[in-house]
Amino acid sequence: MSEAHGTGTRDFDVIMATDCRFPGGSTASVVEEIEAQYRAGYRTALLHLPSPVQRSRRPFAQRIQDVLAAGKAELILPHQSVRARTLLVRHPTLFSTIPEDLPRITVETTVMIANQVPVDDRATEPYYDVETVHRNAQRALGHAPVWAPIGPLVRTAITQSWRDVPMVDEDWVNIIDAPVWATPRDGLVGETPVIGRHSRGHWSKWPDTREDLLAAYPDDQRYRVRVLGGTEAPQEILGGLPQTWTSLPFGSVPVPRFLAGIDFLVYFHHPGLVEAFGRVVLEGLAAGAVCIVPPQMEQVFGDACVYGSPQDVTAIVDRLSADPAALAAQRERGLRAVHERFSYEAHLERLAAFAGAPTGEPAALGTQRKGAATALLVAPAGTGHDTVAEAVTWSREHLTQVPVVVTADHDLDLDPAIESGPVDAPRVAHLARAHRAARVLVLDGQPAGASAAELVSRLGDDVDAELLRRVSDGWRAEPLERRREAASGASAAVRRTVGRVVGGARRHTPQWARPAAQRAYAAAGEVRAWTARRAGGPGPVPRVFTHVAPDAPVSLLVVTGADVDPESTLDAVLAAAQITSRFRPAILAPRSWAAAAATRGVFLDTMIPVHQWDVRRAVRWTDYLDVRLEETARRTGAAVVTTLDRTLVPGEPDPVLTALTATTTRR
């Protein structure tokens, strides 16, 4: 992607700096701009600068990881030297101090994109000081940045903070890939109007009173309310969720699919929050939903939305639901605004003023990796080999997805990929994530073990769950209702009470007391986590030898080679464990290792090896391995993880064995 000269400097068209760990709208905006630039032929460098407001140690956001893996942007490391026409800084807090990880950057202009006000009522202290950020950027980069607020409210707040700040004339509004979100609509999605929203469950994202909550999101049989992302705040205020509400966890449904199932996106938040832009509203407009929002958002969206208070919501919904022409006209105004002001084309036009024309070739639509989706065929314990074979034959003839069999039988011998191991709800949900399965079909036949409904109870709502039933002329797939696990009444009541108390304290604690309260709450969380770890015991990995401590650290060996001999390798690992007494071995390997591991009493989790991976699948084997390895490491509590592509021999030194014995910390 980039070009390097003799000095080692790498050339790009544009450099984008952000904290790549940010969740939500900030990361979504960065990813959308990278995608627009990639399609147009701009060569983009991505620079991670930690922000002081992002205190967690979480990894890069998944969407950031995806664009890097796809080659749409290139990650720049602190020791490197880069050059471009312009640098886009996505979040002023990156320069609250001069960044320690800043590489050598040569650019003509820097745009400081402000997607947050300097301070609001939520803050224990200002998020950033405009003049300090400006001076720090000037010292670090050798020139002063020009500021670009993402909306009118941010523009006003910045100028009130420092009147001399240099600023672009037009707001740097968020953008969206409109065709991805487009949803054909004709009237309402059903007989009853569906009110929806998607956002985090944080109290700042919701109205702060019971009256406003139930006015905007009514507990009324005349309406349905669907929420994606989090309902902690309304549960705290209401003491539970109304029967007319449906709450879906974050990530359980793709946002475009969720928005396609609602008629009205209603977004009201805490009065102390200054909503800098409202990306959730832009997404709702792009999906064709009518957006009902507070009047202050009119400065951003104009006639694209309908404005009012929470008490106005049901009247607006009733009026538009009864007038199909008015409903269609309002949707059209929203879609027109998306195309005219918030499109990829609009972004490329403003970027060209700073970065000039792209130097790369435009990427044709459809050049991204595509492949067949996966369908999991789940064979509950006791399902016969012949039954599974017949179901596989049927799936190849009738499904568009590539089948993967999930079974407890390590000896099952069939052509498709096979995941063998425990067949239960957690594992089915995990394998669905690892394979990015579009469908999960449970074979019928009343076998022993969990019921079909229980096996799919933990699947995300973006996965179709079906029962594959034998009929006279073959097989038939029928929708399968998921049996969601419910907490006991007493424990649920305790959690609701604690949640209301903690949530109320968060909302009403004076600003001067919030830092101490946050530290106390974090310390209590660490104590709870430590207690849970102690209560969980040593986990599923046996110690194998009685002289090894039952809570000795777990060393996980991941077998990636096709020709690794399981018996010789396991004997070498066991000898090292016995001699050193320093670890408990765990193995992630192909299912051909099952017999050898069982004979020796070694913990084994199975996976599909790379040489058996069907390249037609949409998911890469490395992405599959990431998910499988993360889950196995979590279950085992592994302190050391190392890969192996060759056979180990007992008595022969090997760096892999050295790595396995490297830990001295007990779990």
Buried (B, 14 or more C-beta within 10 A) or exposed (E): BBEEEEEEBBBBBBBBBBBBBBBBBBBBBBBBBBBBBBBBBBBBBBBBBBBEBBEEEEEBBEBBBEBBEBEBBBBBEEEBBBBBBBBBBBBBBBBBEEBEEBBEBBBEBBBBBBBBBBBBEBBBEBBBBBEBBBBBBBEBBEEBBBBBBBBBBBBBBBBEBBEEBEBBEEBBBBBBBBEEBBBEBEEBBEEBBBBBBBBBBBBBBBBBEEEBBBBBBBBEEEBBBBBBBBBBBBBBBBEBBBEBBBBBEBBBBBBBEBBBBBBBBBBBBBEEBBBBBBBBBBBBBBBBBBBBBBEBBBEBBEEBBBBBBBEBBBEBBEEBBEEEEEBBEBBEBBBEBBEEBBBBEBBBEBBBEBBBEBBBEEBEEEEEEEBBBBBBBBBBBBBEBEBBBBBBBBBEEEBEBBBBBBBBBBEBEBEBBBBBBEBBBEBBBBBBBBBBBBBBBBBBBEBEBBBBBBBBBBBBBBBBBBBBBBEEEEBBBEEBEBBEEEEEEEEEEEEBEEBBEBBEEBBEBEEEEBEEBBEEEEEEEEEEEEEEEEEEEBBEBBBBBEEBBBBBBBBBBBBBBEEBBBBBBBBBBBBBBEEEEBBBBBBBBBBBBBBBBEEBEBBBBBBBBBEBBBEEBBBBBEBBBEBBBEBBBEBBBBBBBBBBEBBBEBEEEBEBBEBBBBBEEBB
